[in-house]
Amino acid sequence: MTKKTFDAYKTISEVAEILNLVNSKNGSLSTHTLRYWEKEFKQIKPLIFKNRRYYSKKQVGILKLIKFLLKDKGMTINGVKNVLKSNINSLDDYDSYSLKA
């Protein structure tokens, strides 16, 4: 099997693995979390081809930020929406923004 390049579109299970979204009870990937975040955050719009979701490199970066803010920083969905509205689209931007605040 050939390995995908870094810039290639990722499937939902690949993104769940990258983000380490694992069900603690049975060890399976929690792809339902990503589908829920798609409904909540308008910035996440995967390419859907033959009923399969494909995420770009930029969207994976936004998903990393969303996971960091929700899981690590303990923010609410509305709080994360406000951060994303302020054009912070990467963890590096978030660090710079938080230093100014």
NORVENZI-V459598 format. One record per run of one state. SS is the DSSP state (H for helix, E for strand, C for the rest). FROM is the first residue (numbers start at 1). LEN is the number of residues. If there is no record, write none. Layout:
SS_FROM_LEN, SS_FROM_LEN
This chain:
C_1_9, E_10_2, H_12_7, C_19_3, E_22_1, C_23_6, E_29_1, C_30_1, H_31_10, C_41_6, E_47_3, C_50_2, E_52_4, C_56_1, H_57_16, C_73_4, H_77_9, C_86_5, H_91_10, C_101_1
